[in-house]
Amino acid sequence: LGRIIASGDNNTFSGPIVGVVKDFHFAPLHKSIEPLVIGLFDGGLPFMTVRLRTGTLQRTIAQVKDIWREHEPNRPMNFFFLDERLDTAYRFETQLGNIVTSFTILAIFVASLGLFGMALYASEQRTKEIGIRKVLGASVQNIMLVFSFDFVKLMLIANVVAWPIAYFTMRRWLDDFAYRINIGIDAFALAGIIALLITLITVSYQVIRAALANPVQALRYE
């Protein structure tokens, strides 16, 4: 404290250090925290920061404009809200998140329809097999386990292929941020569990319906 420091273009401004604050973010999180000098200068009021109460916005803004005119009568006041400026800084990430969410929901829906169709086709193709298994004493759970295995196997293969692609894609996107989270295996494990549940729920309906059918009718099926 008390040391003279120069700042600005070509060290235009100088003065003693009267205080030091903790590091804080004054730029988007794409960048790391950089040095910042906050000075109090005479001869103009280029910026002014005001904290407003949400219930008195219009009245407070009018009062601030009056104060501004007293100090800067020849220059109109242009103002913005900090939350809107922050939203602008991360608008791309927000839009990207909405797009990814929408396509994810659409992809899950389409994949579920495909699984449902495949399960329906498989149950019809193996109707006699289901009937024979029931006659030989197989329970609904046994039949469901046998028929679900093929679909679960495909789901596991799809996850093994998708996980590395998703990992490197996310890593590349996070590299644009100076401060970023680490991607752990738990996120991929959770995605795999959700995919497994969706697969089992989608396939189970057709398999259970076929397993509960009369085995005599199943053996007559052509």
C-alpha positions in Angstrom: 0.0 0.0 0.0 1.1 3.5 -0.7 3.3 2.5 -3.7 2.8 4.6 -6.8 1.5 2.6 -9.8 0.9 3.7 -13.4 -1.9 2.4 -15.5 -3.8 3.1 -18.7 -2.6 3.4 -22.3 1.1 4.5 -22.2 0.8 4.8 -18.4 -1.5 7.8 -18.7 -2.7 7.6 -15.1 -0.8 7.1 -12.0 -1.4 7.2 -8.3 -0.8 5.5 -4.9 -2.2 2.1 -4.1 -4.9 2.6 -1.4 -6.3 -0.9 -1.2 -6.2 -4.4 -2.6 -9.2 -6.7 -3.2 -9.5 -10.4 -3.8 -9.4 -11.7 -7.4 -12.8 -11.6 -9.1 -14.1 -12.3 -12.5 -14.7 -9.2 -14.6 -14.7 -11.1 -17.9 -16.5 -14.2 -19.1 -15.2 -17.5 -17.8 -13.6 -18.3 -21.1 -10.7 -16.3 -19.9 -8.7 -16.5 -16.7 -8.6 -13.7 -14.1 -6.4 -10.9 -15.3 -4.8 -8.0 -13.5 -7.1 -5.0 -12.9 -6.6 -1.5 -11.6 -9.6 0.4 -10.3 -9.0 4.1 -10.1 -10.9 7.2 -9.0 -10.3 10.0 -11.4 -11.6 13.5 -11.7 -13.0 15.1 -14.8 -16.0 13.1 -15.9 -18.2 10.2 -15.0 -17.7 7.6 -17.8 -19.4 4.7 -15.8 -21.6 4.4 -12.8 -22.7 1.1 -11.1 -26.0 1.1 -9.2 -27.7 -1.7 -7.3 -31.4 -1.6 -7.8 -34.4 -3.2 -6.0 -36.6 -5.2 -8.3 -39.8 -3.5 -7.2 -38.6 0.1 -7.9 -36.8 -0.2 -11.2 -38.4 2.5 -13.1 -38.4 5.1 -10.3 -34.8 4.4 -9.4 -33.7 4.6 -13.1 -35.4 8.0 -13.4 -33.6 9.2 -10.2 -30.2 7.9 -11.6 -30.8 9.8 -14.8 -31.4 13.0 -12.9 -28.1 12.5 -11.0 -26.3 11.8 -14.3 -27.6 15.0 -15.8 -26.1 17.0 -12.9 -22.7 15.6 -13.6 -22.8 15.0 -17.4 -25.4 17.5 -18.8 -24.1 17.3 -22.4 -24.0 13.5 -22.7 -27.2 11.3 -22.5 -27.0 8.3 -20.2 -26.9 4.9 -21.7 -27.6 2.1 -19.3 -27.7 -1.7 -19.2 -28.5 -4.4 -16.7 -25.6 -6.6 -15.5 -27.7 -9.8 -15.8 -28.5 -9.1 -19.4 -24.8 -8.4 -20.2 -23.9 -11.7 -18.5 -26.6 -13.5 -20.5 -25.1 -12.1 -23.7 -21.7 -13.3 -22.7 -22.9 -16.9 -22.4 -25.7 -16.8 -25.1 -23.9 -19.2 -27.3 -23.5 -21.8 -24.5 -27.2 -21.3 -23.6 -28.4 -21.8 -27.2 -26.1 -24.8 -27.6 -27.4 -26.4 -24.4 -31.0 -25.9 -25.6 -30.2 -27.4 -29.0 -28.4 -30.4 -27.5 -31.2 -31.0 -25.1 -33.8 -30.9 -27.9 -31.9 -33.3 -30.1 -31.2 -35.6 -27.2 -34.9 -35.9 -26.4 -35.7 -36.5 -30.1 -32.9 -39.1 -30.4 -34.2 -41.0 -27.4 -37.7 -40.9 -28.7 -36.7 -42.2 -32.2 -34.4 -44.8 -30.6 -37.2 -46.0 -28.4 -39.5 -46.3 -31.4 -36.9 -48.4 -33.1 -36.4 -50.6 -30.1 -40.1 -51.1 -29.8 -40.4 -52.1 -33.5 -37.4 -54.5 -33.2 -38.9 -56.1 -30.1 -42.3 -56.5 -31.8 -40.6 -58.1 -34.8 -38.5 -60.4 -32.7 -41.4 -61.6 -30.5 -43.4 -62.4 -33.6 -40.6 -64.2 -35.2 -39.9 -66.3 -32.1 -43.5 -66.9 -31.0 -43.2 -70.7 -31.3 -40.0 -70.6 -29.4 -41.7 -68.7 -26.6 -44.5 -71.3 -26.6 -42.1 -74.2 -26.4 -40.2 -72.6 -23.5 -43.5 -72.1 -21.6 -44.5 -75.7 -22.2 -41.2 -76.8 -20.9 -41.7 -74.8 -17.7 -39.9 -71.5 -18.4 -41.3 -68.6 -16.4 -42.1 -65.1 -17.7 -38.9 -63.8 -16.1 -36.8 -66.5 -17.8 -38.2 -65.7 -21.2 -37.8 -62.0 -20.7 -34.2 -62.5 -19.6 -33.4 -64.6 -22.7 -35.0 -62.2 -25.2 -33.8 -59.0 -23.5 -30.2 -60.2 -23.6 -29.8 -59.5 -27.3 -31.1 -55.9 -27.0 -29.0 -55.2 -23.9 -25.9 -56.5 -25.7 -26.5 -54.1 -28.6 -27.0 -51.3 -26.1 -23.7 -52.1 -24.4 -21.9 -52.1 -27.7 -23.4 -48.7 -28.6 -22.3 -47.3 -25.2 -18.7 -48.6 -25.7 -18.6 -46.8 -29.1 -20.3 -43.6 -27.9 -18.4 -43.0 -24.7 -15.0 -42.2 -26.2 -16.6 -39.9 -28.8 -18.6 -38.1 -26.2 -15.6 -37.8 -23.9 -13.3 -36.2 -26.5 -16.1 -34.0 -27.8 -16.8 -32.6 -24.3 -13.1 -32.2 -23.5 -12.6 -30.2 -26.7 -15.6 -27.9 -25.8 -14.4 -27.4 -22.2 -10.9 -26.5 -23.4 -12.5 -23.1 -24.4 -13.0 -22.3 -20.7 -10.2 -21.2 -18.4 -12.1 -22.7 -15.5 -13.7 -26.0 -16.3 -15.0 -29.2 -14.6 -13.3 -32.6 -14.9 -15.3 -35.2 -16.7 -15.6 -38.3 -14.6 -16.7 -41.8 -15.3 -19.8 -41.3 -13.2 -21.5 -39.2 -15.9 -21.0 -42.0 -18.5 -22.1 -44.6 -16.0 -25.3 -42.7 -15.3 -26.0 -42.3 -19.0 -25.4 -46.1 -19.5 -27.8 -46.9 -16.7 -30.5 -44.6 -18.1 -30.0 -46.2 -21.6 -30.3 -49.7 -20.0 -33.5 -48.8 -18.3 -35.0 -47.3 -21.5 -34.0 -50.5 -23.3 -35.6 -52.8 -20.7 -38.8 -50.7 -20.4 -39.2 -50.5 -24.2 -38.5 -54.2 -24.8 -40.3 -55.6 -21.8 -43.8 -54.8 -23.0 -43.5 -56.9 -26.1 -41.7 -59.7 -24.5 -44.1 -59.9 -21.5 -47.1 -59.8 -23.8 -45.7 -62.7 -25.9 -44.7 -64.6 -22.8 -48.2 -64.3 -21.2 -50.0 -65.6 -24.4 -51.5 -69.0 -24.5 -48.7 -71.5 -25.4 -51.2 -73.5 -27.5 -51.9 -70.5 -29.7 -48.1 -69.8 -29.9 -47.4 -73.3 -31.1 -50.1 -72.9 -33.8 -48.6 -69.6 -34.9 -47.4 -69.5 -38.6 
